[in-house]
């Protein structure tokens, strides 16, 4: 850990580092600070930089594990859907902004800790004792089988029904898009990227400001909206920077691993998702977006969903091919309650930081 600093100091130093790599949006950063006050689950999502300070110090045995190209900022709302090149609906991990070479255990612990915080908030109706078992069961099975993408056609009807529920109504999606305010002028290269991302040359579009997510709030984001052949379409560019792991570890590594983790994973890829010159380009549509817990039916089988989340995580870690045998052997050697113990430590540390943040910003 970078010295003994509290959450306010850590946030200030991280955001100084952030501004040294990209242009920040001050109003979005201020909104993020306010959202961090609301609940511990949202606070977790917003503070991966702090997690990377605390995890090696608080869970040294858990952190001593084989390395993979990891998601890093994994949590129960970092899953979504997209359409692959065949138009099939696919479900899986949705965001790799913080991808970095890390112990495989970090993704499992963060996923479990986020589920516990969501349970306390009332967003997940599940016994915390069953959470870690479900995640580990899915993850271990995924490693054993060699992985398989979650294509929601012939298989996984329960998951398809959940992610296409009325709570993800396309009408609501397009109403939100239409209501977006204008953005400040995009950099020339970004506007050219958005122009090239359109389905035909010369298509006019307006660029809007979309304030979403938690961890990436404060980064520049430009949302291009056009009318095309009977309906609206959306393309978006989001600024990328090196993972907060580099900041927390005091490392000089400035590599962005987004494209690498995508290309190596067991995945049915989104053909519209690309990394170009430090920007993430993607298509937005009603079923091409992140899924919030509130968008899932309340009676949905959350334990089954957590098993699927663990299995999808295995799809990502299998991209580090040489690590498969080492990870399986390490899992075999660990005591049965290791994940629950580490998740409890990190969930409690997150809650403590959250309470400190509320005091310091009240």
Buried (B, 14 or more C-beta within 10 A) or exposed (E): BBEEBEBBEBBEBBBEBBEEBBEBBEEBBEBBBEBBBEBBBBBBBBBBBBBBBBBBEBBEEBBEBBBBBBBBBBBBBBBBBBBBEEEBBBBBBBBBBBBBBBBBBBBBBBBBBBBBBBBBBEBBEBEBEEBBBBBBBBBBEBBEEEBBBBBBEEEBEEBBEBBBBEBBEEEEBBEEBEEBEEBEEBBEEBBEBBBEBBEEEEBEBEBBBBBBBBBBBBBBBBBBBBEEEEEBBBBBBBBBBBBBBBBBBEEEEEEBBBBBBBEBBBBBBBEBBBBBEEBBBBBBBBBBBBBEBEBBEEEBBBBBBBBBBBBBBBBBBBBBEEBBEBBEEBBEEBEEEBBBBBBBBBBBBBBEBBEEBBEEEE
